[in-house]
Amino acid sequence: MIEEEKSLNFIEEIIEEDLRNGKNDGRVLTRFPPEPNGYLHIGHAKSICLNFALAQKYNGKTNLRFDDTNPVTEDVEYVDSIKKDIQWLGFQWAEELYTSDYFDTLYAYAVDLIKKDLAYVDDSTAEEIAAAKGTPTSPGVPTAYRSRSIEENLRLFEEMRDGKYKDGEKVLRAKIDLASSNMHMRDPIIYRIKHALHHRTGDKWCIYPMYDFAHGQSDSIEKITHSVCTLEFIPHRPLYDWLIDRLEIFPSKQYEFARLNLNYTVMSKRKLLQLVNEKFVESWDDPRMPTISGLRRRGYTPASIRNFCERIGIQKRENMIDVSLLEFCIREDLNKSAWRRMAVLDPIKLVITNYPEGQVEELEGENNPEVEGGEGSRAIPFSKELWIERDDFMEDAPKKFFRLGPGLSVRLKHGYIVTCTGFNKNEQGEITEVFCEYVPNSKSGEDTSGMKVKGTIHWVSVAHAKEAEVRLYDRLFQDENPAAAEDFKASINPNSLQIIEKAYIEPDLASASLGKGYQFIRLGYFTLDNKNTTADKLVFNRTVTLKDSWAKEVKK
C-alpha cells in the first residue's frame, strides 16, 4: 500500500524555498528558547516538536537556549526540569546555551546603538513613559531625555552597568519612531536596572536586556536560520528586524505559528504558578496540571504527546483544540502497549459456595490481547472468595443489566461462569456479600458447558490480593474556557481528584514498573505514581478512562 504523502506546513514550505535558493548556505538551525521561570506545559511541547522535527527533517540542528534575562523569576530547578522534559519527549539539542552567555556582547550591541544615536537613557518613570507613548490612535511625544547627547548617554549607560542607580531609576530605550502605528516601535525599552542575583552570572550584572532586545540578537549570534515563535510575536517582528538591520549582524528571520489553545485547560505560566502557590494543586508536576512533568506523572507517554502535536498541525490562525483529542492519543498508544491487569476499587466479597474450600487454581491471562502473541501471559490465582466491584451487583437488576443479581449469570474474566444464588446485607442495608455457584466445565478457553452469558466482570482473589492506593484524576476545570473567566479558579472541578486508599489488585501488580502503563480491565489506564510509591506502598494514578466520559456529560 502506498502511503499518502503528507502536505507541507507553511514553515516547511518556507524552509524548502530557502534551500532551493541556497539561503543560509543550505543550513537549517532552529532553537527552542524557554524562559526558566516555570515548568514546560503541553503548549511548549508543540513548539518543541515543531523546532526539533524541522531540524531533523532537513538534516539540521536545534539549540536549546534559555532566555534567562530576568533573575527575579528564574531558578535552576526550572532549568533542570526543562532539560528533563525535552529529553523525555525524545529530543536532544545540539548546544545548550543561555542568553546570559551573551550579556557582554548584548551590552556591546547596546553601546553600538547609542553611538549611532539609535538609543538613549531615559530617567522617566514607567508611568511617564507609557503616557508619552500615546495611544494606537494618537502619536507619542518625546520625553525630556530623548535629545540627550551620545556622550551623555554612553556615560549614563556605563553608570547604570556599574550600579550607580536604583531599580527603575533609569532605562535604555531604542530611538525609533514615536508616531509608528506599531506601539512596539515607539522607542521600546531595551535595558532595565535589576539589582538581583542571577542564577548563572551572580552579581556581575545589575542591568539586564529586555526580551525583545535579547531575543533577536541571541538568534543572530547563534546564526539561527528559522526563528519560530507564536502569533503574539507578530507585532514584535519589525523590532526584531530593525535591531538586526541597525546592528548589521547575521540576519536571522522570525516566523510565527498559532500557539496551542486547549479547552478545559489554562496555559498561562502565571496562572499555573498561582495554582501551585495557592495549593489548588500539589506541585508543578501534579497529574492534573498540563505541564509535561504532570502529564508524565499521570502516565502519558512521549509518543502520545508527539502524536497529538502532529495531529493538530501547524496553523497561522488561533483555534481551540479539544482536550479529548489529547486523551484519544494516549488511549490509542496505551491500548497497544499497556498490560492488562485486574483491580477492584470499590469491593464487595463474592463467595462461590460450591467451589472446594482451600482450593487455589492458577488461571492464565494474556498481557496484551491487542498485540500478536499477547506479549506473554501471567498466572492469576483463583479461589473460593473473590473481590468484585460493588456496582457489578444489583439487588433489583433492570432488564438490560448483564452483570450480577439474584438468578443472573456472568463470566468471571479468564475464569468460570457463575450464577448468583443470594446475598447478605448489613444493618444499614448495604450489600456485604454475594453468593454464587460456578459451572465447573465453563472455564475460559476450555468451556464445554454450552452456556451463553452476555456479561464479563473482573475480580481479585481475596486470599491473594495486594493492596494499593489508587488516585482517580479528572479534568482540573469544569468550564470549557477557564482562561477567559474573570476568576479562572472559580471553575476548578471539585472532583478532579478522588483518592481510594485501599483498592485490591491482582498479585502480579505488586511488581509493577515505574513508567509502565497498565489497563485495569474495565476501569481505565493507570500507572505507578513516581513520587509517592514506596517499597511498602503502591500508589497508582489513573491516566485516562477507557472512554470519553466527558462527552456524555456535555450531551446531557
MISE-49130 format. One record per residue (C-alpha): residue number from 1; z, x, y. Coordinates in steps of 0.25 Angstrom, whole numbers, plus 2048, in hexadecimal, padded with zeros to 3 digits. Example, Ala and Ser with C-alpha at 12.3 -4.5 7.8 and 13.67 -1.06 7.14 Angstrom:
% MISE-49130
TIMI, nr, z, x, y
TIMI, 1, 81F, 831, 7EE
TIMI, 2, 81D, 837, 7FC
***
This chain:
% MISE-49130
TIMI, nr, z, x, y
TIMI, 1, 800, 800, 800
TIMI, 2, 7FC, 806, 80E
TIMI, 3, 808, 805, 817
TIMI, 4, 804, 7FF, 825
TIMI, 5, 804, 809, 830
TIMI, 6, 80F, 807, 83A
TIMI, 7, 80B, 806, 848
TIMI, 8, 810, 810, 852
TIMI, 9, 81B, 80C, 85C
TIMI, 10, 817, 80F, 86B
TIMI, 11, 81F, 81C, 86B
TIMI, 12, 817, 821, 85F
TIMI, 13, 80A, 81D, 866
TIMI, 14, 80F, 826, 872
TIMI, 15, 812, 832, 869
TIMI, 16, 805, 831, 861
TIMI, 17, 7FD, 830, 86F
TIMI, 18, 805, 83D, 873
TIMI, 19, 802, 844, 866
TIMI, 20, 7F3, 841, 867
TIMI, 21, 7F3, 846, 876
TIMI, 22, 7FA, 853, 872
TIMI, 23, 806, 850, 87B
TIMI, 24, 813, 858, 879
TIMI, 25, 80B, 862, 871
TIMI, 26, 80B, 857, 866
TIMI, 27, 81B, 857, 865
TIMI, 28, 824, 84B, 863
TIMI, 29, 832, 84D, 867
TIMI, 30, 83B, 841, 869
TIMI, 31, 84A, 841, 86B
TIMI, 32, 856, 837, 869
TIMI, 33, 85F, 839, 875
TIMI, 34, 86C, 831, 873
TIMI, 35, 878, 831, 87D
TIMI, 36, 884, 836, 875
TIMI, 37, 88D, 82B, 87B
TIMI, 38, 88E, 821, 86F
TIMI, 39, 889, 81F, 861
TIMI, 40, 87A, 81C, 85E
TIMI, 41, 876, 80E, 85B
TIMI, 42, 86B, 807, 854
TIMI, 43, 863, 807, 861
TIMI, 44, 863, 816, 861
TIMI, 45, 85F, 816, 852
TIMI, 46, 852, 810, 857
TIMI, 47, 850, 81C, 861
TIMI, 48, 854, 826, 856
TIMI, 49, 84A, 820, 84C
TIMI, 50, 83F, 820, 857
TIMI, 51, 841, 82E, 85C
TIMI, 52, 842, 835, 84F
TIMI, 53, 837, 82D, 848
TIMI, 54, 82D, 830, 853
TIMI, 55, 830, 83F, 851
TIMI, 56, 82F, 83E, 842
TIMI, 57, 822, 836, 843
TIMI, 58, 81B, 840, 84C
TIMI, 59, 821, 84D, 846
TIMI, 60, 82A, 84F, 852
TIMI, 61, 839, 851, 854
TIMI, 62, 845, 849, 85B
TIMI, 63, 850, 84F, 862
TIMI, 64, 85E, 849, 863
TIMI, 65, 863, 84B, 871
TIMI, 66, 870, 846, 876
TIMI, 67, 86F, 841, 884
TIMI, 68, 87D, 846, 888
TIMI, 69, 87D, 845, 897
TIMI, 70, 88A, 83C, 899
TIMI, 71, 896, 844, 894
TIMI, 72, 89F, 838, 897
TIMI, 73, 89A, 82F, 88B
TIMI, 74, 895, 839, 881
TIMI, 75, 89C, 83E, 875
TIMI, 76, 89A, 848, 869
TIMI, 77, 89D, 83C, 860
TIMI, 78, 891, 835, 865
TIMI, 79, 888, 841, 863
TIMI, 80, 88D, 843, 855
TIMI, 81, 88B, 834, 851
TIMI, 82, 87D, 834, 857
TIMI, 83, 878, 840, 84F
TIMI, 84, 87E, 83A, 842
TIMI, 85, 877, 82D, 845
TIMI, 86, 869, 833, 847
TIMI, 87, 86A, 83B, 83A
TIMI, 88, 86F, 82F, 832
TIMI, 89, 863, 828, 837
TIMI, 90, 85B, 833, 830
TIMI, 91, 856, 83B, 83C
TIMI, 92, 858, 849, 840
TIMI, 93, 856, 84F, 84E
TIMI, 94, 84E, 85B, 852
TIMI, 95, 858, 860, 85C
TIMI, 96, 866, 85B, 860
TIMI, 97, 866, 85C, 86F
TIMI, 98, 86F, 858, 87B
TIMI, 99, 86B, 854, 889
TIMI, 100, 877, 85D, 88D
TIMI, 101, 86F, 869, 887
TIMI, 102, 866, 867, 893
TIMI, 103, 871, 866, 89E
TIMI, 104, 86D, 873, 8A4
TIMI, 105, 85E, 870, 8A4
TIMI, 106, 860, 862, 8A9
TIMI, 107, 869, 868, 8B5
TIMI, 108, 85D, 871, 8B8
TIMI, 109, 854, 866, 8B8
TIMI, 110, 85C, 85E, 8C2
TIMI, 111, 85D, 86B, 8CB
TIMI, 112, 84E, 86B, 8CA
TIMI, 113, 84D, 85D, 8CF
TIMI, 114, 856, 860, 8DB
TIMI, 115, 84D, 86C, 8DE
TIMI, 116, 841, 863, 8DE
TIMI, 117, 848, 859, 8E7
TIMI, 118, 848, 84F, 8DC
TIMI, 119, 857, 84D, 8DA
TIMI, 120, 863, 84D, 8E3
TIMI, 121, 872, 84C, 8E3
TIMI, 122, 878, 83E, 8E7
TIMI, 123, 886, 83C, 8EB
TIMI, 124, 885, 82D, 8EC
TIMI, 125, 88E, 824, 8E2
TIMI, 126, 887, 81D, 8D7
TIMI, 127, 888, 810, 8DE
TIMI, 128, 881, 816, 8EB
TIMI, 129, 876, 81C, 8E2
TIMI, 130, 874, 80F, 8DB
TIMI, 131, 873, 807, 8E8
TIMI, 132, 86A, 811, 8EE
TIMI, 133, 860, 810, 8E3
TIMI, 134, 85D, 802, 8E7
TIMI, 135, 858, 7F7, 8DE
TIMI, 136, 84C, 7F4, 8D5
TIMI, 137, 846, 7ED, 8E1
TIMI, 138, 84B, 7F6, 8ED
TIMI, 139, 849, 805, 8EE
TIMI, 140, 855, 80F, 8EE
TIMI, 141, 859, 817, 8FA
TIMI, 142, 85D, 825, 8FA
TIMI, 143, 86C, 829, 8FB
TIMI, 144, 870, 833, 905
TIMI, 145, 86F, 83E, 8FB
TIMI, 146, 861, 83D, 8F7
TIMI, 147, 85C, 846, 902
TIMI, 148, 865, 852, 8FF
TIMI, 149, 85E, 85F, 8FF
TIMI, 150, 85A, 866, 8F2
TIMI, 151, 864, 871, 8F5
TIMI, 152, 870, 868, 8F7
TIMI, 153, 86C, 860, 8EA
TIMI, 154, 86B, 86D, 8E2
TIMI, 155, 879, 871, 8E7
TIMI, 156, 880, 864, 8E5
TIMI, 157, 87A, 862, 8D7
TIMI, 158, 87F, 870, 8D3
TIMI, 159, 88D, 86C, 8D9
TIMI, 160, 88C, 85F, 8D0
TIMI, 161, 88A, 868, 8C4
TIMI, 162, 895, 871, 8C8
TIMI, 163, 89F, 866, 8C8
TIMI, 164, 8A2, 865, 8D7
TIMI, 165, 8A0, 856, 8D7
TIMI, 166, 8A7, 84A, 8D0
TIMI, 167, 8A1, 840, 8C7
TIMI, 168, 898, 836, 8CF
TIMI, 169, 899, 83F, 8DC
TIMI, 170, 88A, 843, 8DB
TIMI, 171, 87E, 841, 8D3
TIMI, 172, 870, 847, 8D2
TIMI, 173, 864, 83D, 8D4
TIMI, 174, 855, 83F, 8D2
TIMI, 175, 84D, 83D, 8DE
TIMI, 176, 842, 834, 8DA
TIMI, 177, 83F, 826, 8E1
TIMI, 178, 849, 81D, 8E7
TIMI, 179, 83E, 812, 8E8
TIMI, 180, 83A, 813, 8DA
TIMI, 181, 838, 806, 8D3
TIMI, 182, 83F, 80C, 8C7
TIMI, 183, 84E, 80D, 8CA
TIMI, 184, 850, 819, 8C1
TIMI, 185, 847, 821, 8CA
TIMI, 186, 84F, 81F, 8D7
TIMI, 187, 856, 82C, 8D7
TIMI, 188, 85D, 82B, 8CA
TIMI, 189, 86A, 833, 8C7
TIMI, 190, 867, 83F, 8BE
TIMI, 191, 874, 847, 8BE
TIMI, 192, 883, 842, 8C0
TIMI, 193, 890, 848, 8C0
TIMI, 194, 899, 846, 8B4
TIMI, 195, 8A6, 84F, 8B2
TIMI, 196, 8A7, 84D, 8A3
TIMI, 197, 8A7, 856, 897
TIMI, 198, 89A, 855, 88F
TIMI, 199, 89B, 856, 880
TIMI, 200, 892, 862, 880
TIMI, 201, 892, 869, 88D
TIMI, 202, 8A1, 867, 890
TIMI, 203, 8A3, 868, 89F
TIMI, 204, 897, 871, 8A2
TIMI, 205, 891, 865, 8AA
TIMI, 206, 897, 85B, 8B3
TIMI, 207, 889, 855, 8B7
TIMI, 208, 880, 84E, 8AD
TIMI, 209, 872, 849, 8AD
TIMI, 210, 86F, 83A, 8AD
TIMI, 211, 867, 835, 8A0
TIMI, 212, 85A, 833, 8A8
TIMI, 213, 85A, 841, 8AD
TIMI, 214, 85F, 848, 8A0
TIMI, 215, 856, 83F, 896
TIMI, 216, 848, 843, 89A
TIMI, 217, 84B, 851, 89D
TIMI, 218, 852, 853, 890
TIMI, 219, 846, 84D, 889
TIMI, 220, 83D, 857, 891
TIMI, 221, 846, 863, 88D
TIMI, 222, 844, 860, 87F
TIMI, 223, 835, 85D, 881
TIMI, 224, 837, 84F, 87B
TIMI, 225, 829, 849, 87A
TIMI, 226, 82D, 83A, 878
TIMI, 227, 83A, 835, 87E
TIMI, 228, 83C, 828, 878
TIMI, 229, 846, 81E, 880
TIMI, 230, 849, 810, 880
TIMI, 231, 843, 806, 88A
TIMI, 232, 84F, 806, 894
TIMI, 233, 84A, 815, 898
TIMI, 234, 83C, 810, 89D
TIMI, 235, 841, 810, 8AB
TIMI, 236, 847, 81E, 8A9
TIMI, 237, 839, 824, 8A5
TIMI, 238, 834, 826, 8B3
TIMI, 239, 840, 82E, 8B6
TIMI, 240, 83F, 836, 8A9
TIMI, 241, 830, 839, 8AC
TIMI, 242, 834, 83C, 8BB
TIMI, 243, 83E, 847, 8B7
TIMI, 244, 836, 84E, 8AD
TIMI, 245, 82A, 84E, 8B7
TIMI, 246, 832, 853, 8C2
TIMI, 247, 839, 85E, 8BA
TIMI, 248, 82C, 862, 8B4
TIMI, 249, 831, 862, 8A6
TIMI, 250, 82C, 85E, 898
TIMI, 251, 826, 850, 899
TIMI, 252, 82E, 848, 88F
TIMI, 253, 82A, 83A, 88E
TIMI, 254, 833, 82D, 88D
TIMI, 255, 82E, 821, 885
TIMI, 256, 837, 814, 883
TIMI, 257, 838, 80A, 878
TIMI, 258, 841, 7FE, 876
TIMI, 259, 84F, 800, 872
TIMI, 260, 855, 7F9, 867
TIMI, 261, 85C, 7EC, 86A
TIMI, 262, 863, 7E5, 85E
TIMI, 263, 869, 7D7, 85E
TIMI, 264, 878, 7D5, 85B
TIMI, 265, 87A, 7E4, 860
TIMI, 266, 87D, 7EC, 86C
TIMI, 267, 877, 7F9, 86E
TIMI, 268, 87D, 7FE, 87B
TIMI, 269, 886, 80A, 879
TIMI, 270, 88F, 806, 884
TIMI, 271, 891, 7F9, 87D
TIMI, 272, 893, 7FF, 86F
TIMI, 273, 89D, 809, 875
TIMI, 274, 8A4, 7FC, 87A
TIMI, 275, 8A5, 7F6, 86C
TIMI, 276, 8AB, 803, 867
TIMI, 277, 8B5, 806, 873
TIMI, 278, 8BA, 7F7, 873
TIMI, 279, 8BC, 7F7, 864
TIMI, 280, 8B2, 7EC, 861
TIMI, 281, 8AD, 7F5, 856
TIMI, 282, 8B4, 801, 84F
TIMI, 283, 8AB, 80C, 854
TIMI, 284, 89D, 810, 857
TIMI, 285, 89A, 810, 848
TIMI, 286, 89F, 802, 846
TIMI, 287, 896, 7FC, 83C
TIMI, 288, 893, 7F0, 846
TIMI, 289, 88E, 7FA, 850
TIMI, 290, 87F, 7FC, 852
TIMI, 291, 882, 80B, 852
TIMI, 292, 87B, 813, 848
TIMI, 293, 888, 818, 843
TIMI, 294, 88D, 80A, 842
TIMI, 295, 881, 806, 83A
TIMI, 296, 882, 812, 831
TIMI, 297, 891, 80E, 82E
TIMI, 298, 88D, 800, 82B
TIMI, 299, 883, 804, 821
TIMI, 300, 875, 805, 828
TIMI, 301, 86C, 80F, 823
TIMI, 302, 863, 819, 82B
TIMI, 303, 857, 813, 824
TIMI, 304, 85B, 805, 828
TIMI, 305, 85C, 809, 837
TIMI, 306, 84F, 811, 837
TIMI, 307, 848, 805, 831
TIMI, 308, 84E, 7FC, 83B
TIMI, 309, 849, 805, 846
TIMI, 310, 83B, 806, 840
TIMI, 311, 83A, 7F7, 83F
TIMI, 312, 83E, 7F4, 84D
TIMI, 313, 834, 7FD, 852
TIMI, 314, 832, 803, 860
TIMI, 315, 82F, 7FA, 86B
TIMI, 316, 82C, 7FA, 87A
TIMI, 317, 834, 7ED, 87D
TIMI, 318, 842, 7EA, 87B
TIMI, 319, 845, 7E0, 870
TIMI, 320, 851, 7DB, 868
TIMI, 321, 851, 7DF, 859
TIMI, 322, 859, 7D6, 84F
TIMI, 323, 864, 7DE, 849
TIMI, 324, 861, 7D6, 83C
TIMI, 325, 855, 7E0, 83B
TIMI, 326, 85F, 7EC, 83A
TIMI, 327, 867, 7E4, 830
TIMI, 328, 85A, 7E1, 828
TIMI, 329, 856, 7F0, 828
TIMI, 330, 864, 7F4, 822
TIMI, 331, 863, 7E9, 817
TIMI, 332, 855, 7EE, 813
TIMI, 333, 85A, 7FC, 812
TIMI, 334, 867, 7F9, 80B
TIMI, 335, 860, 7EF, 801
TIMI, 336, 858, 7FB, 7FC
TIMI, 337, 864, 805, 7FC
TIMI, 338, 871, 7FE, 7FB
TIMI, 339, 878, 7FE, 7ED
TIMI, 340, 87D, 7F0, 7E9
TIMI, 341, 88C, 7EE, 7E6
TIMI, 342, 895, 7E2, 7E5
TIMI, 343, 8A1, 7E0, 7EF
TIMI, 344, 8A9, 7D3, 7F1
TIMI, 345, 8AE, 7D2, 7FF
TIMI, 346, 8B6, 7C4, 7FE
TIMI, 347, 8BB, 7C4, 7F0
TIMI, 348, 8C0, 7B9, 7E6
TIMI, 349, 8C2, 7BC, 7D8
TIMI, 350, 8B9, 7B7, 7CD
TIMI, 351, 8BF, 7B7, 7BF
TIMI, 352, 8B5, 7B6, 7B3
TIMI, 353, 8BE, 7AE, 7A9
TIMI, 354, 8B6, 7B1, 79D
TIMI, 355, 8B4, 7C0, 79F
TIMI, 356, 8BC, 7C9, 796
TIMI, 357, 8C9, 7CD, 79C
TIMI, 358, 8C9, 7DC, 79F
TIMI, 359, 8BA, 7DE, 79C
TIMI, 360, 8B2, 7E6, 7A6
TIMI, 361, 8A3, 7E7, 7A6
TIMI, 362, 89A, 7F1, 7AD
TIMI, 363, 88E, 7E9, 7B3
TIMI, 364, 883, 7F1, 7B9
TIMI, 365, 87E, 7EF, 7C7
TIMI, 366, 872, 7F6, 7CE
TIMI, 367, 874, 7FD, 7DA
TIMI, 368, 868, 7F8, 7E2
TIMI, 369, 85E, 7EE, 7DC
TIMI, 370, 854, 7F0, 7E7
TIMI, 371, 851, 7FE, 7E2
TIMI, 372, 849, 800, 7D5
TIMI, 373, 853, 805, 7CB
TIMI, 374, 85E, 7FF, 7D3
TIMI, 375, 863, 80D, 7D7
TIMI, 376, 86C, 80D, 7CB
TIMI, 377, 878, 803, 7C8
TIMI, 378, 887, 803, 7C7
TIMI, 379, 891, 7FD, 7BE
TIMI, 380, 899, 7F1, 7C3
TIMI, 381, 8A6, 7ED, 7BB
TIMI, 382, 8A7, 7DE, 7B8
TIMI, 383, 8B4, 7D8, 7B3
TIMI, 384, 8BB, 7CA, 7B2
TIMI, 385, 8BF, 7C9, 7C0
TIMI, 386, 8B6, 7CB, 7CC
TIMI, 387, 8B6, 7CA, 7DB
TIMI, 388, 8AB, 7C1, 7E1
TIMI, 389, 8A9, 7BD, 7EF
TIMI, 390, 8B1, 7B1, 7F4
TIMI, 391, 8A4, 7AA, 7F9
TIMI, 392, 89E, 7AB, 7EB
TIMI, 393, 8A7, 79F, 7E7
TIMI, 394, 8A7, 791, 7EC
TIMI, 395, 8B0, 787, 7E6
TIMI, 396, 8A7, 77B, 7EB
TIMI, 397, 89A, 782, 7EA
TIMI, 398, 88E, 77B, 7F0
TIMI, 399, 881, 779, 7E8
TIMI, 400, 87A, 786, 7EC
TIMI, 401, 886, 78F, 7EB
TIMI, 402, 881, 799, 7E0
TIMI, 403, 88E, 7A1, 7DF
TIMI, 404, 89B, 79D, 7D8
TIMI, 405, 8A2, 790, 7D8
TIMI, 406, 8A8, 787, 7CD
TIMI, 407, 89E, 786, 7C2
TIMI, 408, 894, 78F, 7C9
TIMI, 409, 88E, 79C, 7C3
TIMI, 410, 889, 7A9, 7C9
TIMI, 411, 885, 7B6, 7C5
TIMI, 412, 88F, 7C2, 7C8
TIMI, 413, 886, 7CD, 7CD
TIMI, 414, 882, 7D7, 7C2
TIMI, 415, 88B, 7CF, 7B9
TIMI, 416, 88C, 7C1, 7B2
TIMI, 417, 88B, 7B3, 7B5
TIMI, 418, 898, 7AC, 7B8
TIMI, 419, 89B, 79D, 7B9
TIMI, 420, 8A7, 798, 7C2
TIMI, 421, 8B2, 791, 7BA
TIMI, 422, 8BD, 790, 7C4
TIMI, 423, 8C5, 796, 7D0
TIMI, 424, 8D3, 797, 7D6
TIMI, 425, 8D8, 795, 7E4
TIMI, 426, 8E4, 799, 7EB
TIMI, 427, 8ED, 791, 7F3
TIMI, 428, 8E4, 792, 7FF
TIMI, 429, 8D9, 78C, 7F8
TIMI, 430, 8D1, 799, 7F7
TIMI, 431, 8CA, 79D, 7EB
TIMI, 432, 8D1, 7A9, 7E4
TIMI, 433, 8CA, 7AA, 7D6
TIMI, 434, 8BD, 7A5, 7D0
TIMI, 435, 8BC, 7A3, 7C1
TIMI, 436, 8AF, 7A5, 7B9
TIMI, 437, 8A9, 7A7, 7AC
TIMI, 438, 89E, 7B1, 7A9
TIMI, 439, 892, 7AF, 7A0
TIMI, 440, 893, 7BC, 797
TIMI, 441, 884, 7BC, 794
TIMI, 442, 880, 7BB, 7A3
TIMI, 443, 881, 7CA, 7A7
TIMI, 444, 877, 7CF, 7B1
TIMI, 445, 86C, 7D6, 7AA
TIMI, 446, 870, 7D0, 79C
TIMI, 447, 870, 7C1, 79F
TIMI, 448, 86D, 7B9, 793
TIMI, 449, 875, 7AC, 798
TIMI, 450, 869, 7A5, 79D
TIMI, 451, 872, 7A0, 7A9
TIMI, 452, 86C, 79F, 7B7
TIMI, 453, 874, 7A1, 7C3
TIMI, 454, 870, 7A1, 7D2
TIMI, 455, 87B, 7AA, 7D8
TIMI, 456, 880, 7B8, 7D6
TIMI, 457, 88D, 7BD, 7DC
TIMI, 458, 893, 7CB, 7DE
TIMI, 459, 8A1, 7CF, 7D9
TIMI, 460, 8AA, 7DB, 7D6
TIMI, 461, 8B3, 7DD, 7CA
TIMI, 462, 8C2, 7DB, 7CF
TIMI, 463, 8C7, 7E6, 7C6
TIMI, 464, 8BD, 7F0, 7CB
TIMI, 465, 8BB, 7EC, 7D9
TIMI, 466, 8BD, 7F6, 7E4
TIMI, 467, 8C2, 7F2, 7F2
TIMI, 468, 8BB, 7F5, 7FF
TIMI, 469, 8BB, 7F1, 80E
TIMI, 470, 8AF, 7EA, 812
TIMI, 471, 8AA, 7E8, 820
TIMI, 472, 8A0, 7DE, 824
TIMI, 473, 899, 7E1, 830
TIMI, 474, 891, 7D8, 838
TIMI, 475, 889, 7D8, 846
TIMI, 476, 893, 7DC, 851
TIMI, 477, 88D, 7D2, 85B
TIMI, 478, 88B, 7C3, 859
TIMI, 479, 881, 7C2, 865
TIMI, 480, 872, 7C6, 863
TIMI, 481, 872, 7CE, 870
TIMI, 482, 881, 7D2, 873
TIMI, 483, 87C, 7DD, 87D
TIMI, 484, 877, 7D2, 886
TIMI, 485, 884, 7CB, 887
TIMI, 486, 88D, 7CC, 893
TIMI, 487, 898, 7D1, 889
TIMI, 488, 892, 7D7, 87D
TIMI, 489, 89F, 7D8, 876
TIMI, 490, 8A1, 7C9, 876
TIMI, 491, 897, 7C7, 86B
TIMI, 492, 89D, 7D0, 861
TIMI, 493, 89D, 7CA, 854
TIMI, 494, 8AC, 7C8, 84F
TIMI, 495, 8A7, 7C8, 841
TIMI, 496, 89F, 7D5, 842
TIMI, 497, 8A9, 7DC, 838
TIMI, 498, 8B1, 7D5, 82C
TIMI, 499, 8BA, 7DF, 824
TIMI, 500, 8BC, 7DB, 815
TIMI, 501, 8C8, 7E4, 812
TIMI, 502, 8C7, 7E2, 803
TIMI, 503, 8BA, 7E0, 7FC
TIMI, 504, 8B7, 7E3, 7ED
TIMI, 505, 8AC, 7EC, 7EA
TIMI, 506, 8A6, 7F0, 7DC
TIMI, 507, 8AC, 7FD, 7D8
TIMI, 508, 89F, 805, 7DA
TIMI, 509, 8A0, 803, 7E9
TIMI, 510, 8AD, 80B, 7E9
TIMI, 511, 8A3, 817, 7E8
TIMI, 512, 89A, 812, 7F3
TIMI, 513, 894, 81D, 7FC
TIMI, 514, 895, 81E, 80B
TIMI, 515, 887, 81B, 812
TIMI, 516, 882, 813, 805
TIMI, 517, 87E, 805, 807
TIMI, 518, 883, 7FA, 7FD
TIMI, 519, 87F, 7EC, 7FB
TIMI, 520, 88B, 7E4, 7F8
TIMI, 521, 884, 7D9, 7F0
TIMI, 522, 882, 7CC, 7F7
TIMI, 523, 88B, 7D1, 803
TIMI, 524, 883, 7DB, 80B
TIMI, 525, 881, 7EA, 80D
TIMI, 526, 88D, 7F3, 80E
TIMI, 527, 890, 802, 810
TIMI, 528, 89D, 80A, 810
TIMI, 529, 8A3, 80C, 81D
TIMI, 530, 8A2, 81A, 821
TIMI, 531, 8AE, 81A, 82A
TIMI, 532, 8B9, 812, 823
TIMI, 533, 8B6, 814, 814
TIMI, 534, 8C0, 81E, 80D
TIMI, 535, 8C3, 822, 7FF
TIMI, 536, 8CD, 817, 7FE
TIMI, 537, 8C6, 80C, 805
TIMI, 538, 8B7, 808, 805
TIMI, 539, 8B2, 801, 811
TIMI, 540, 8A4, 7FA, 811
TIMI, 541, 89C, 7F6, 81D
TIMI, 542, 892, 7EB, 81C
TIMI, 543, 885, 7F0, 821
TIMI, 544, 87E, 7E3, 821
TIMI, 545, 87E, 7D5, 81A
TIMI, 546, 873, 7D3, 80F
TIMI, 547, 86C, 7C8, 818
TIMI, 548, 86B, 7C6, 827
TIMI, 549, 877, 7BC, 829
TIMI, 550, 876, 7BC, 838
TIMI, 551, 868, 7B6, 837
TIMI, 552, 86E, 7AA, 830
TIMI, 553, 879, 7A9, 83A
TIMI, 554, 86F, 7A9, 846
TIMI, 555, 867, 79E, 83F
TIMI, 556, 874, 795, 83E
***
